[in-house]
Amino acid sequence: MIKPKKLLFYAKKATGILLREGPFTMLRRVGYKLTAVRQNQAFRTFHLPNDQDLARQRAHKFDRDVLFSVLTPLYNTPETFLRSMIASVQSQTYPHWELCLADG
């Protein structure tokens, strides 16, 4: 059993690595085995949609057009992570969304 003070130390260290070097480096440095993720059934069955799937998703009409708000707090966010997150939101097939970025 890890003591709470030690756990907080590890959480802060992992967060620093995550922000500076990215998620894969953080996972590797804290000793997480990426092969364990690959063995997960949900991970193995996941697939990216092809062009036909994307076109079908964009053409689908819902009964109501609900506006989704994606709220993202920012604080010293590295530009590469921010650009990647924005591109991910922009590539969604559902057209009714807003991206709210809050800094400080």
TORSE-678062 format. One record per residue: residue in one letter; x, y, z of N, C-alpha, C, O, CB in turn. Coordinates in steps of 0.001 Angstrom, whole numbers. Glycine has a CB too. Layout:
REM TORSE-678062
<site 'A' <X Y Z> <X Y Z> <X Y Z> <X Y Z> <X Y Z>> ...
END
This chain:
REM TORSE-678062
<site 'M' <842 -1183 0> <0 0 0> <888 1247 0> <1786 1382 831> <-959 -2 1224>> <site 'I' <626 2145 -935> <1405 3377 -1037> <789 4421 -113> <-428 4607 -82> <1454 3896 -2511>> <site 'K' <1645 5090 630> <1175 6136 1537> <678 7325 719> <1203 7592 -362> <2304 6574 2518>> <site 'P' <-342 8052 1227> <-903 9190 473> <134 10232 73> <61 10778 -1028> <-1975 9859 1288>> <site 'K' <1096 10518 945> <2108 11522 627> <2972 11071 -550> <3303 11865 -1431> <2989 11804 1855>> <site 'K' <3334 9784 -554> <4135 9234 -1636> <3325 9195 -2936> <3856 9462 -4014> <4635 7824 -1270>> <site 'L' <2036 8859 -2824> <1160 8814 -3989> <1049 10197 -4624> <1075 10320 -5848> <-233 8291 -3600>> <site 'L' <925 11237 -3799> <860 12603 -4307> <2156 12969 -5028> <2128 13626 -6069> <588 13592 -3160>> <site 'F' <3285 12544 -4472> <4580 12791 -5114> <4617 12170 -6513> <5028 12821 -7474> <5728 12226 -4249>> <site 'Y' <4184 10903 -6622> <4194 10223 -7917> <3212 10864 -8898> <3498 10957 -10091> <3858 8744 -7738>> <site 'A' <2062 11304 -8400> <1074 11947 -9267> <1632 13246 -9838> <1460 13526 -11024> <-231 12220 -8494>> <site 'K' <2299 14040 -9002> <2890 15292 -9472> <3990 15025 -10491> <4092 15719 -11503> <3448 16098 -8294>> <site 'K' <4810 14018 -10220> <5904 13676 -11134> <5347 13217 -12485> <5832 13644 -13533> <6801 12573 -10521>> <site 'A' <4337 12353 -12463> <3739 11861 -13702> <3083 12996 -14482> <3167 13031 -15710> <2709 10766 -13399>> <site 'T' <2428 13929 -13779> <1789 15065 -14446> <2828 15943 -15131> <2615 16397 -16256> <976 15895 -13440>> <site 'G' <3948 16184 -14459> <5016 16980 -15063> <5559 16341 -16325> <5771 17019 -17330> <6139 17182 -14074>> <site 'I' <5784 15037 -16275> <6281 14313 -17452> <5246 14365 -18569> <5596 14561 -19732> <6616 12841 -17095>> <site 'L' <3972 14190 -18221> <2891 14234 -19213> <2871 15569 -19941> <2772 15607 -21167> <1534 13983 -18543>> <site 'L' <2964 16659 -19198> <2906 17987 -19809> <4148 18303 -20636> <4050 18940 -21685> <2729 19040 -18738>> <site 'R' <5310 17864 -20171> <6547 18183 -20880> <6830 17265 -22058> <7308 17714 -23100> <7695 18129 -19931>> <site 'E' <6530 15957 -21891> <7002 14983 -22871> <5914 14160 -23534> <6204 13382 -24443> <7951 14072 -22226>> <site 'G' <4668 14311 -23103> <3573 13606 -23752> <3161 12331 -23025> <3865 11857 -22133> <3953 13275 -25158>> <site 'P' <2001 11777 -23419> <1434 10638 -22692> <2233 9342 -22806> <2356 8622 -21815> <56 10391 -23177>> <site 'F' <2778 9022 -23975> <3485 7760 -24132> <4779 7742 -23323> <5131 6730 -22716> <3784 7504 -25602>> <site 'T' <5481 8872 -23321> <6695 8953 -22521> <6361 8842 -21039> <7065 8167 -20288> <7444 10262 -22805>> <site 'M' <5276 9511 -20616> <4861 9441 -19218> <4549 8001 -18827> <4994 7531 -17779> <3636 10338 -18971>> <site 'L' <3787 7298 -19664> <3440 5914 -19356> <4686 5032 -19287> <4807 4190 -18398> <2467 5366 -20401>> <site 'R' <5608 5227 -20223> <6833 4429 -20240> <7680 4707 -19006> <8226 3785 -18400> <7641 4714 -21508>> <site 'R' <7789 5990 -18633> <8659 6347 -17510> <8091 5940 -16165> <8849 5705 -15224> <8913 7825 -17511>> <site 'V' <6777 5851 -16053> <6210 5399 -14777> <6079 3888 -14738> <5535 3341 -13779> <4844 6044 -14537>> <site 'G' <6565 3209 -15759> <6640 1765 -15730> <5427 1041 -16277> <5307 -171 -16101> <6866 1331 -14365>> <site 'Y' <4523 1751 -16936> <3342 1110 -17481> <3721 349 -18742> <4470 865 -19572> <2238 2146 -17775>> <site 'K' <3230 -833 -18894> <3527 -1647 -20062> <2468 -1417 -21133> <1309 -1785 -20947> <3603 -3141 -19684>> <site 'L' <2855 -813 -22245> <1907 -532 -23318> <1337 -1808 -23930> <251 -1786 -24510> <2575 298 -24395>> <site 'T' <2057 -2910 -23805> <1536 -4165 -24350> <272 -4591 -23615> <-569 -5276 -24197> <2597 -5271 -24263>> <site 'A' <117 -4204 -22354> <-1094 -4543 -21604> <-2316 -3878 -22236> <-3403 -4455 -22247> <-956 -4115 -20125>> <site 'V' <-2138 -2670 -22760> <-3249 -1976 -23418> <-3616 -2711 -24697> <-4796 -2857 -25015> <-2883 -498 -23724>> <site 'R' <-2614 -3173 -25427> <-2880 -3861 -26691> <-3598 -5183 -26480> <-4265 -5672 -27392> <-1585 -4098 -27439>> <site 'Q' <-3475 -5766 -25305> <-4138 -7029 -25030> <-5599 -6841 -24628> <-6352 -7812 -24545> <-3397 -7769 -23944>> <site 'N' <-5990 -5628 -24384> <-7370 -5341 -23989> <-8297 -5602 -25173> <-8030 -5148 -26286> <-7515 -3872 -23488>> <site 'Q' <-9379 -6326 -24934> <-10312 -6682 -26007> <-10890 -5452 -26687> <-11016 -5431 -27912> <-11439 -7539 -25460>> <site 'A' <-11243 -4428 -25918> <-11817 -3218 -26506> <-10821 -2542 -27438> <-11206 -2005 -28477> <-12256 -2243 -25406>> <site 'F' <-9546 -2564 -27075> <-8531 -1945 -27911> <-8381 -2701 -29222> <-8225 -2091 -30279> <-7193 -1888 -27175>> <site 'R' <-8428 -4013 -29156> <-8252 -4818 -30364> <-9428 -4666 -31324> <-9237 -4785 -32534> <-8075 -6283 -29994>> <site 'T' <-10633 -4406 -30828> <-11794 -4310 -31698> <-12020 -2891 -32213> <-12886 -2681 -33062> <-13023 -4788 -30966>> <site 'F' <-11269 -1923 -31723> <-11418 -535 -32164> <-10877 -387 -33583> <-9833 -943 -33925> <-10687 435 -31197>> <site 'H' <-11602 372 -34399> <-11112 651 -35744> <-11480 2076 -36119> <-12470 2620 -35631> <-11690 -356 -36772>> <site 'L' <-10693 2665 -36971> <-11001 4004 -37465> <-12026 3884 -38578> <-11952 2961 -39389> <-9718 4734 -37966>> <site 'P' <-12988 4809 -38629> <-13996 4734 -39682> <-13390 5038 -41050> <-12496 5875 -41177> <-15143 5703 -39389>> <site 'N' <-13894 4340 -42071> <-13430 4628 -43424> <-14262 5785 -44003> <-15136 6320 -43320> <-13534 3353 -44333>> <site 'D' <-13995 6169 -45248> <-14691 7312 -45857> <-16200 7093 -45942> <-16972 8035 -45763> <-14135 7579 -47250>> <site 'Q' <-16624 5866 -46211> <-18066 5573 -46290> <-18726 5743 -44926> <-19822 6293 -44827> <-18303 4138 -46817>> <site 'D' <-18063 5274 -43883> <-18599 5444 -42525> <-18725 6925 -42169> <-19736 7357 -41616> <-17699 4728 -41497>> <site 'L' <-17695 7690 -42490> <-17717 9122 -42180> <-18830 9833 -42944> <-19517 10684 -42378> <-16363 9761 -42512>> <site 'A' <-19019 9498 -44217> <-20072 10118 -45013> <-21446 9763 -44450> <-22336 10611 -44391> <-19967 9679 -46484>> <site 'R' <-21614 8511 -44037> <-22887 8080 -43451> <-23149 8817 -42131> <-24280 9219 -41860> <-22885 6546 -43220>> <site 'Q' <-22125 8992 -41328> <-22282 9704 -40063> <-22651 11164 -40296> <-23508 11709 -39599> <-20999 9612 -39238>> <site 'R' <-22004 11802 -41278> <-22303 13211 -41557> <-23707 13388 -42132> <-24343 14416 -41898> <-21270 13787 -42528>> <site 'A' <-24195 12403 -42878> <-25513 12501 -43508> <-26659 12200 -42542> <-27803 12572 -42802> <-25588 11558 -44685>> <site 'H' <-26359 11532 -41436> <-27415 11160 -40490> <-28047 12403 -39867> <-27336 13307 -39428> <-26853 10241 -39388>> <site 'K' <-29362 12453 -39827> <-30094 13575 -39229> <-30770 13112 -37952> <-31506 12126 -37949> <-31141 14152 -40220>> <site 'F' <-30515 13830 -36865> <-31135 13533 -35594> <-32458 14285 -35481> <-32704 15237 -36222> <-30196 13895 -34433>> <site 'D' <-33308 13851 -34549> <-34581 14541 -34329> <-34357 15983 -33895> <-35096 16884 -34292> <-35415 13802 -33277>> <site 'R' <-33328 16193 -33077> <-33003 17538 -32603> <-31520 17782 -32815> <-30700 16876 -32658> <-33387 17721 -31101>> <site 'D' <-31188 18997 -33169> <-29777 19364 -33314> <-29282 19923 -31977> <-29450 21109 -31693> <-29577 20410 -34472>> <site 'V' <-28686 19081 -31182> <-28169 19467 -29877> <-26779 20048 -30050> <-25944 19493 -30765> <-28146 18261 -28906>> <site 'L' <-26538 21175 -29388> <-25221 21804 -29432> <-24358 21221 -28318> <-24714 21305 -27143> <-25333 23354 -29296>> <site 'F' <-23227 20632 -28689> <-22278 20107 -27713> <-21224 21168 -27446> <-20682 21767 -28375> <-21625 18784 -28213>> <site 'S' <-20940 21393 -26188> <-19883 22320 -25805> <-18703 21518 -25283> <-18846 20709 -24366> <-20381 23337 -24738>> <site 'V' <-17545 21746 -25869> <-16317 21095 -25421> <-15547 22147 -24640> <-14990 23079 -25220> <-15466 20515 -26634>> <site 'L' <-15518 21992 -23320> <-14856 22958 -22448> <-13446 22477 -22146> <-13249 21357 -21673> <-15658 23166 -21137>> <site 'T' <-12470 23327 -22421> <-11074 22929 -22247> <-10317 23980 -21452> <-10110 25094 -21934> <-10400 22705 -23609>> <site 'P' <-9902 23634 -20235> <-9065 24578 -19475> <-7628 24519 -19989> <-7113 23446 -20304> <-9110 24259 -17947>> <site 'L' <-7001 25668 -20067> <-5621 25752 -20544> <-4763 26442 -19504> <-5187 27415 -18881> <-5543 26502 -21891>> <site 'Y' <-3568 25938 -19321> <-2585 26620 -18493> <-1218 26126 -18934> <-850 24978 -18687> <-2829 26361 -16958>> <site 'N' <-483 26989 -19576> <840 26637 -20101> <795 25367 -20949> <1698 24534 -20877> <1831 26457 -18951>> <site 'T' <-242 25226 -21737> <-393 24049 -22585> <588 24119 -23754> <621 25125 -24462> <-1846 23931 -23101>> <site 'P' <1375 23088 -23968> <2281 23088 -25124> <1479 23210 -26426> <427 22588 -26580> <3147 21794 -25141>> <site 'E' <1983 24004 -27340> <1266 24298 -28580> <933 23035 -29376> <-139 22953 -29975> <2088 25239 -29437>> <site 'T' <1818 22071 -29390> <1564 20852 -30168> <346 20101 -29636> <-460 19593 -30415> <2797 19935 -30144>> <site 'F' <212 20031 -28303> <-947 19352 -27721> <-2229 20123 -28010> <-3266 19530 -28306> <-764 19180 -26205>> <site 'L' <-2151 21456 -27922> <-3325 22292 -28175> <-3780 22154 -29626> <-4968 21980 -29894> <-3019 23768 -27849>> <site 'R' <-2841 22231 -30552> <-3201 22087 -31971> <-3793 20711 -32264> <-4751 20594 -33028> <-1971 22321 -32858>> <site 'S' <-3230 19681 -31662> <-3744 18327 -31849> <-5164 18198 -31311> <-6014 17585 -31957> <-2831 17313 -31164>> <site 'M' <-5432 18767 -30139> <-6764 18711 -29548> <-7778 19463 -30410> <-8884 18972 -30638> <-6740 19292 -28130>> <site 'I' <-7408 20641 -30885> <-8315 21433 -31728> <-8612 20689 -33026> <-9762 20647 -33463> <-7704 22825 -32036>> <site 'A' <-7599 20107 -33643> <-7801 19340 -34883> <-8717 18148 -34638> <-9533 17807 -35495> <-6450 18858 -35451>> <site 'S' <-8592 17520 -33491> <-9447 16380 -33152> <-10908 16807 -33055> <-11798 16113 -33547> <-8993 15741 -31829>> <site 'V' <-11149 17940 -32425> <-12531 18433 -32299> <-13071 18830 -33673> <-14221 18534 -33999> <-12600 19644 -31321>> <site 'Q' <-12249 19493 -34470> <-12690 19929 -35796> <-12997 18761 -36727> <-13791 18911 -37656> <-11635 20809 -36424>> <site 'S' <-12396 17621 -36501> <-12611 16479 -37393> <-13837 15648 -37027> <-14097 14629 -37666> <-11394 15595 -37385>> <site 'Q' <-14588 16056 -36024> <-15786 15316 -35640> <-16823 15366 -36764> <-16897 16352 -37498> <-16379 15885 -34332>> <site 'T' <-17610 14320 -36895> <-18614 14284 -37962> <-19893 15003 -37566> <-20659 15416 -38437> <-18930 12847 -38334>> <site 'Y' <-20140 15160 -36276> <-21329 15896 -35830> <-21039 17386 -35957> <-20061 17865 -35384> <-21720 15521 -34351>> <site 'P' <-21869 18139 -36697> <-21519 19524 -37008> <-21873 20552 -35928> <-21386 21681 -35989> <-22187 19911 -38265>> <site 'H' <-22690 20204 -34959> <-23193 21203 -34003> <-22410 21122 -32694> <-22820 20450 -31747> <-24709 20995 -33736>> <site 'W' <-21285 21814 -32663> <-20452 21827 -31480> <-19796 23190 -31346> <-19688 23940 -32316> <-19394 20710 -31538>> <site 'E' <-19363 23499 -30145> <-18587 24700 -29912> <-17407 24330 -29022> <-17526 23484 -28136> <-19457 25826 -29267>> <site 'L' <-16288 24961 -29263> <-15090 24699 -28499> <-14809 25921 -27641> <-14596 27019 -28156> <-13884 24362 -29425>> <site 'C' <-14811 25722 -26332> <-14579 26816 -25383> <-13241 26593 -24705> <-13058 25619 -23975> <-15727 26909 -24327>> <site 'L' <-12301 27507 -24952> <-10965 27417 -24369> <-10845 28471 -23272> <-11121 29648 -23503> <-9854 27608 -25458>> <site 'A' <-10432 28045 -22078> <-10326 28968 -20937> <-8882 28961 -20426> <-8355 27922 -20029> <-11327 28568 -19789>> <site 'D' <-8263 30126 -20442> <-6891 30249 -19949> <-6872 31226 -18788> <-7131 32418 -18957> <-5924 30712 -21076>> <site 'G' <-6566 30718 -17628> <-6399 31553 -16428> <-7653 32182 -16034> <-7691 32917 -15046> <-5378 32601 -16630>> 
END
